[in-house]
């Protein structure tokens, strides 16, 4: 593993780890960023999943905010250390989608482009084969 790849993965992961921590520790500050996506996705998941699983699926947006934050922390730490790079990059991409959707509805274009850039970086990382 090259030093450049390691440092790039660590720097890329820093955002997701810090953002994930904020989502877990202070979900009320981030709940508005994921509310629309969660309120759209959860009912569809409940209709597709078997009844016993659908009944256990959380519906509270604060709970989903914490779940997404925990997933970002785990994915960011694993990606930074090189453990399961590609699956963790996919996890980071999936967990960033609700924030991209929310940023698309806001008036702040710089936030939208930053979120899209992070999503794009995660998607590129999913295909990274470490030079092979």
Order of alpha helices (4+ residues) and beta strands (2+ residues): alpha-alpha-alpha-alpha-alpha-alpha
